[in-house]
Amino acid sequence: MNISVLGCGRWGSFLAWYAHKLGNNVVSYGPDDEIFRALKATRVNEYVTYPDGITLSSDLGFAVRHAEIIIISISSQALRGFLQRVTAFDLAGKKIVLCMKGIEEGMGKRLSEVCLESDIAKESIAVWVGPGHIQDFVKGIPNCMVIDSYDPALKVFLADNFKSDIIRFYYGGDIIGTEFGAAAKNIMGIVAGILDGLGYTSLKGPLMARGAREVARLIAAMGGNELSAYGLCHLGDYEATLFSPHSHNRRWGEAFARGETFTKLAEGVATARAVGGLAEQLGIEMPITSALNLAIRENLPPVEMIKILFERDIKVEFGF
């Protein structure tokens, strides 16, 4: 198949490498900036080495025209503006696969909803989420992931064609829960990093239990299946996000707790604001998300964030 991966950062460069490994004809698109020019010249970044068969291009029109399947892997907050450029080209018959995790800040939209509002056909949209780190995959260390879509036939087609000995796929059954769960796990990753920075690592178990519970409430309120919070999109991704040294969100939280700066993209910061806004609108209790937003906004000492959570009234465990 002809596949174009739009975005050549950490995840995008892996996806181009992986699609080529499966025998596809791959174009890797990136903006004509210093980072992309270095990648094009050397065919190497800190994550992968591009085989000769991958075409690197900064011509977006060429990348879109080439593809039967367009995989998008950019910052989630940049998606709406980027789609204005993508939809200037003919997308008829092309499948759009979103490989990023986030909720649009300000609008509170899932990323597939951003696609719909950009006039992309509903039946052509899919999301690819779940646990796994590039550093492991390229070493042949396997993991499980999930593909979901508004169109049942599309998710089956994509999962069946992208499966391999390093990625076992599952068919998602709840695109609302899949997207919210995948995005919100980055919030919990930041909190896990804060616990690491404070030396409170033993609290990660309660964080996993209570974090999944509050995300389940949000998913249900948004019309999804709350069980999605306990699947691969969310709870299943906790090891890669709450414990892994590779996790940008965990590392951002750890740096925050130590009064340091982490400069790489941590999608959970914007997602926490977006999800916190939705929770307020819906009257949903999300105490971990709310406490994180308060800590970041007010630049509270992170230990104060933990104190806020511990001073809450006692609740029935599965009621709230």
N, C-alpha and C positions, 0 to 999 in steps of 0.2 A: 504493500500500500504506500501511497504518497502521504507523508506526514510532515507537517511543519510545527515546530515548537517555538512559540513566540515568548521570548524571554530566555536569557542564557545565564542567569544567576545560579545559585547553588542547586536548586531543584530543577530548573529548566535545563541546565547543562546535563544533569543526570538523565532526564527524560529523553533528551536527544540521543545520548549514548545508549540508553536502554532500548529505545525504539529501533535504532540501527542494529543493535545486538540481535533483535528478533527478526531481522531480515527486511526491514522497511527502507524505503527511499526517503531520507530525512533531510530537511532544511532546518537549520537552527538560526532563528532571527534574533538580532539585538540592535539597539540603537547605535549609530555611528559615533561612539564615544571612545575615550581612551581605553576603558576596560575591554570593550568589544574588539577594538583594533588589536590589542595585545593577544586576545584569545584567537583571533583570526590568524595572526602572524605565527603564533607558537602552537596552536591547537591544544593548549594545556591550561587548566586553571588549578586551583587548590583542591578540586574535587575529582576531576576526570581528565583523561586524555582522549581527545576526539579522534576516532578512526578516520582514515582518509576518505571514506565513503560519505561522510556527513558534509553537506554544503553549508557554509556559513555565509550569511547575507544580512546586510542592513537595509535591504530593499523590501519594505513591508508588502507592497503589491506583489512582488515576485513570490514571497513566502505564502501569501494567501492563495494566489492562483495555482501554486504547485500542489496544494494540499487537498486530499479527500478528508483527512482528519486534522483539525487545528487544535493543538494543545496550547493552552495559555497558562503561563507561570510567571506572574509579575506580582508586585505589591498589590494586595487586595484593595487598598484605598485608591489606587491609580486605575482600577479597572474601567470605571465609567468613562473617563476621558480617553483611555486607550481604545475602547470599543467604538468611539466616534470615528477613529481613524480606520479601524478594521472594517466597519460596516460601510465605508465608502466604496468597498470592492464587492463584487458579486459573491454572495455566500450560498447561493442556491445549491442544495444537495450536499453541502459540507457539514460535517459533524464538529461541534465545538465542545471541547473537554476542558473544564476548569480544574487546574491542579494547584490551587492555593486555598488558604483557610482564613476566613475573616468575615466580618459583618460591616457593611458600609457605615462609617461614622456620619452622624448628622441625619441620614435617611433611615438608618436601621434596617437596610435591605440585605437579604441574602444575596450572594454573588450571582446565583442563577436568576434572581429577580432583576438584578442590574442588566443581565443579558436580555431578559424579556422586555424591559423598558428601553432597550437599545434596538428593538425591532428584530431580534434574532428569533427564529422559529422555535417554538417551545419543544417540538419533537426532536430537535437537533442538539439539545443542550444536555450535557452530562457533567457530573463531578466525580473526581478521583481523589480519595482521601484515605487516611489511615496511617498506621505506624510505619516507621522505617527511616533510617538515616542513610544518606548517600555513602558515607564513609563505610558503612557495613555492606550495602548492596554491591558496591564495586569489588568487594573482597569475596563475594559469593555467599554472604551470610543472608539467609532468607527471612522473609517476614510476610505478614498477611495484610491485605488492603481491601478496600471496598469501592465499587463504582455504582453510582446511583444516577437516575435520570427520570424525567417526566415520562419518557417512553420506555416501557418494559423491554421492547425488542432492542433498543439501542444499548441499554446497559448490559444485556446478555452478549450482544455483538462485541462490545468493547472489552468486557472482561474475558471473553473467550479468546480474543485476538491478542490481548496483552499478557496473558498468563505465561508463566515460565517456571523454571526451577528455583528462582529466587523470589518471585512474588506469587503467592496464592491469593486469588481474588474471591470475594463474595459479592453476590448481587445485593445491592441495597434495596430496601423496601419502603423508604420513608425519606424523601429528599429534604423535607423540612428539618427533620431530626438529624439527618446526616450532615447538613450544612451547619446548623446551629451547634451540634455536638463537636464537629471538627474545629469550628472557630473558637468555641469556648474553652477547649482544652488548652489553648495558648494562654488564657487567663490563669488557669490553674498552674501552668508551667511557670509563670512569673512568680506566683505565690510560693511555689516549691523552691524557687531560687532564693526568695527572701528567707525562707526557713533555713536553707543551707547557709546563707550569709550570716544568720543569727546563731548558727549552731543548734538549731531546733529540728534537725532532720527526722527525729522520731515522730514529729507531727505530720509527716507526709502520709501516713496511713489514714488518720482522720481526715486530712485534706482530700484524699482520694474518695473516701466515702461521702463526705458532706459536699464536696465539689460536684460529684456526679449527681447527687440528689438535687442540688439547686438548679443545675442545668436541665435535669429531667423536668422540673416544674416549668421552666421557661419553654422547653420544647412542647409540652402539653398545652401551655397557654397560647402558643403560636399555631396550634392545630396539628402538631406532629405526634408521633408515638413516643411517649416518655421512655420506653425501653431502649430507644436509640442511644440514650446517654450511657447505657451500659454495654454498648457494642463497640465495634472496631473504630468507629469515627471518633469516639470520645474516650471512654474508660480504657479501651484497647490500645489507645495511643499514649497512655499515661507513662509507661516505662520510658518511651522515647522522648517524652517532654518533661516529666517531673524528675527523672533520675539521670538521664544521659548527659555526659560532658559535651555532646555535640549540640544540645538544644539551645537555640538562640534565646528563647523566652526564659528558660531557667537561668541562663547566664546573665540576662538583663536583670532579673530579680536579685540574683546574688550580688551583682555589682551595686544595685540600688541599696541593698541592705548594708553594704560596706562603704557607702558614700563615694563609690567610683562611677565611671561612665563606661557603658558598653555601647559601641558605635554601630554594630551590625543590626539589621532589621529584626525587630521583635514585634510581630504582628499583634501580639496580645495586648499591647498598650492601647492602641486605637480600638481594638475589639472590646476591651473592658469598658471603655467609654460608651461605645455603641450599645453593648448589651445592657449596661447599667441604665442607659436612657430608656431602652425598651422595657426593662423591669419596672422602672418608675411609672411609665405610661400604663402598664398592665396591672400595677399593684401587686407584683410578684416579689416575694422575699428572695433576694440573692445576697445574703450577708457577706460572703467572701468577696464577691465582685464589688459590692458597695464599699467594703473596707479598703480594698486595693485602690479603687478610684480616689477615695478620700486621702489615702496615704500619698499617692502620686500628686494629686492636685494641691494638697496643703503641704507637701514635702515633710510629712510627719516622720519622726523616727520610726523605723519599721516595727520596733517592739511595741509601739503604741497601737499599731494596726492589730497585732495579736491580742493586746489588752482589750480593744474594742470588741473583738469577737468573743472573748472569754467572759465579758461582762454582760452579754446578752441574757435575757430571761431563759430559763430552762424550757426546752421544747420536748414534745413527743417525737421520738427519733424519726419515724416514718410519716408523721403528719406534716412536718415542715423541713 
